[in-house]
Amino acid sequence: MCRGLAPIVGRHVVSLAKARCRCRPIQLDPSPVAMRRRLIGQSVSEIGRAGKRVAIHFTSGDVLVIEPRMTGLVLLCDRPGRQHLRFQMGLAAHNGDGPVDLLYWDRRGLGSVRLFERDQFKRQFSLERLGPDAMLITVDQLRDRLAGSRREIKVALLDQRAVAGIGNLYASEILHVARLHPQAPCNRLRPRDWRNLHAAMRQVLAEAIHYEGSTLSDGTYRNALNRQGQYQNHHRVYNLQGKPCRRCGRGSIVRLVQAQRSTYYCASCQRTRAPLREDRTERKICIATRVPF
């Protein structure tokens, strides 16, 4: 999504408005009047991310953060319909290209559009509140932030405070590439598991960026030009319940529910492991030292 917004870099804002919508309102902070006062005439200096949010940086230091959540779309053209248009920002012509409108469209109204000052943005999305970006985190950081937890690894990967930017779909794909069972407790993973997991994160997310995301059967996700993503054509496990694993050819894809979210994995090449040896040893010691009645 961020890559698709690259054409607005260098353009200055000429208009800004909250669209008229009778549906559930999105969070818009501050008011459109205050946003116009701060942004009209300002140029876009950079497009970035804050976890799964789009961060539009301006030369003034202000940052406009758009959080699409499950049903929001950030578009430069061809909105799906006027009914669910929530926010629009007009940007001037630049380098011979005509003016363009940035549109935020949200069918269910779960998302938000918020404007932050530079220091306020840094505080709001600091490492105390939002984990390191999944594409930038090191393997040591990943292990340090998760290895002490007893949570299942799939659930832990969705915690944006631990590592930012991994959604439910991609967590299943990452764990399949890493050959890790989604229910494996974080504190049972071995050093090589963390290395495999880190490599799988970078691989899967790079592929997803290359193919511009996944548009599933509900058609909700679209890129900035309102076109379908293509990564759904390369899924290894997600939404493929009952189909044979493309990697091992022996197992079939299984679906389970974790933290109220669907998880998909291969029953053959993502098997659970027995407890680590030191855990079994500790259990034997406890049994041996048990005092008889």
Stockholm file with secondary structure:
# STOCKHOLM 1.0

chainA/1-293         MCRGLAPIVGRHVVSLAKARCRCRPIQLDPSPVAMRRRLIGQSVSEIGRAGKRVAIHFTSGDVLVIEPRMTGLVLLCDRPGRQHLRFQMGLAAHNGDGPVDLLYWDRRGLGSVRLFERDQFKRQFSLERLGPDAMLITVDQLRDRLAGSRREIKVALLDQRAVAGIGNLYASEILHVARLHPQAPCNRLRPRDWRNLHAAMRQVLAEAIHYEGSTLSDGTYRNALNRQGQYQNHHRVYNLQGKPCRRCGRGSIVRLVQAQRSTYYCASCQRTRAPLREDRTERKICIATRVPF
#=GR chainA/1-293 SS CTGGGGGGTTCBEEEEEECCCCSCCCEEESCHHHHHHHHTTCBEEEEEEETTEEEEEETTSCEEEEECTTTEEEESSCCSCSTTEEEEEEECCBTTBCCEEEEEEESSCCCEEEEECHHHHHHHTSTTTSCCBTTTCCHHHHHHHHTTCCSBHHHHHTCTTTSBSCCHHHHHHHHHHTTCCTTCBGGGCCHHHHHHHHHHHHHHHHHHHHTTCCCCTTCCCCCTTSCCCSGGGGCSSTTCTTSBCTTTSSSBEEEEEETTEEEEEETTTTCCCCCCHHHHHHHHHHHHTCCCC
#=GC SS_cons         CTGGGGGGTTCBEEEEEECCCCSCCCEEESCHHHHHHHHTTCBEEEEEEETTEEEEEETTSCEEEEECTTTEEEESSCCSCSTTEEEEEEECCBTTBCCEEEEEEESSCCCEEEEECHHHHHHHTSTTTSCCBTTTCCHHHHHHHHTTCCSBHHHHHTCTTTSBSCCHHHHHHHHHHTTCCTTCBGGGCCHHHHHHHHHHHHHHHHHHHHTTCCCCTTCCCCCTTSCCCSGGGGCSSTTCTTSBCTTTSSSBEEEEEETTEEEEEETTTTCCCCCCHHHHHHHHHHHHTCCCC
//
